[in-house]
Amino acid sequence: MREFEFYQMDIFTSEPYRGNPVAVVPDAGELTTVEMRQISREMSLPETAFLVLPESNTALFSMRSFTPESELPFTGHPALGVLWLMARLGRVELREPVTTVTYEQGIGLLEADIHVVDGQVDHIMMDQCPPDFITDLDDMQNLAKGLGINPVEITGTGLPVQVVSTGIPQLIVPVRSLSAVRRIEPSELDLAALNRALNYLGINFVLVFTTETESADVDFHARGFGHLLGIPEDPATGTANGALGAYLVKNGVLPTSEPTVRFTVEQGIEMGRPGTIMVEVNHENGVPTSTRIGGQVVEVLKGVIQF
């Protein structure tokens, strides 16, 4: 019987049992793709990450990420968990104030900055792909019906519903009020109507956001739904909030007087797993050119997988 150590971290939080959980297998080179899928289903977490040898000589490691239903070529919060764990295991030599790491995901080479204070990881910021604004959604009726909210809550924002990618395409949905966002019930979604809207676009994840927030310390409130990925609701979504950042800059929601726009998003409150996502967007005259997402990480569990 083979044994593989794994660690479970909560991402976008400094407190255990909040934010978005991820399991990481740091030495997964002997596992097959089928075994990785089996482990991911057994973990039953939004995502499970596996570290394997990189193809590039410039990468410290390569990571593969799985939801309970599929493998993803690019992920946000699992990468933060992996980077934190590499530092925790001494596989990254930490230098203050910032240690830059090059690593691989399915989409290729990426960089991340590990911010270090007094020899310890404070938070991590990771690069995403250049923003791509793919298309707008016109099927407001099926989208609103699928989410169980009044269409005017979306159209009343005066903002478009757009498919934006910073690595993976996401449907960004503006909503007028916090109360409307909070009323969405994942178990009561009209999946037939929602699928009609999503299948037309080839999208499997929806990020709903509003400018009204629970906390006065953050800028936006969001919820993420990925039932087609086996994730009825995601506690805190790195890839989607990076896409949200590009969307907000492009559509003039955020001021662009500085070359880098920074803001924070609260997510997971409705699930009892509040997290805070840090987002940075570089732009040229209001046109987004790159995004970064990040946050804090806390370890909650260590164990052994047997095969």
Secondary structure, DSSP 8 states (H G I E B T S, - for coil): --EEEEEEEEES-SSTT-SEEEEEES--TT--HHHHHHHHHHHTSSEEEEEE--SSTT-S-EEEEE-SS-EES--SHHHHHHHHHHHHTT-S---SSEEEEEEEETTEEEEEEEEEETTEEEEEEEE----EEEEE---HHHHHHHHTS-HHHHHTT----EEEESSSEEEEEE-S-HHHHHT--GGG--HHHHHHHHHHHT---EEEEES--SSTT-SEEEEEEEGGGTEEEES--HHHHHHHHHHHHHTT-S--SSSEEEEEEEE-GGGT--EEEEEEEEEETTEEEEEEEEE-EEEEEEEEEE-
